[in-house]
Amino acid sequence: MDIAPVTGPSGDAAPSHLVALSRGGDLAAFERLYRQNVNRVYALCLRISGDPVRAHDLTQDAFVRAWENLNSFRGESAFSTWVYRLAINVALADRRSEERRTSRVTAVKDLSRLESPATPGTPGTPETGIDLERAIAALPPALRTVFVLHDVEGYPHQEIANLTGQTPATARVQLHRARKLLREALNR
């Protein structure tokens, strides 16, 4: 006697059932989990990295690690929450690795790089607004990470501190500085 899969509201197999199948080596089940979560994970990676190509690589890394560590998923939270947290860790580890490789601090004193380019078709005419996503991407990596984790994703300062290896006070200062740079860019 076959056991029918548990289905979610859309009629798809529920994530817990897909996780169980994936743990058993079912790649099609894991692909369904991937498709259910990839857009949200990519958006997070894009906001943290500020680079679409890098975000794509980080997204793939997060799902490869999810597949490799699927047996460590205890089911205490939703699979989507687990893979999202895994993506944060992957993106932050990548940022720390990049910082070690470059071993330099980038300060944004010239806010002109936060401005939007000229509107297509009207050379030399700046757009009347600024692309917020592009402005966030132009922030220095440490400021961008704290801004995204706090203001976009809603993480508290203590959890940001735990994720980034800094103090909550440093996270607050970086958030304040990121907001200030964004405000200045938006008021130009």
Secondary structure, DSSP 8 states (H G I E B T S, - for coil): ------B-TTSSB-HHHHHHHHHTT-HHHHHHHHHHHHHHHHHHHHHHH--HHHHHHHHHHHHHHHHHTGGG--SSS-HHHHHHHHHHHHHHHHHHHHHHHH--------GGGGS--B-TTSTT-B-SS--HHHHHHHS-HHHHHHHIIIIIT---HHHHHHHHTS-HHHHHHHHHHHHHHHHHHHH-
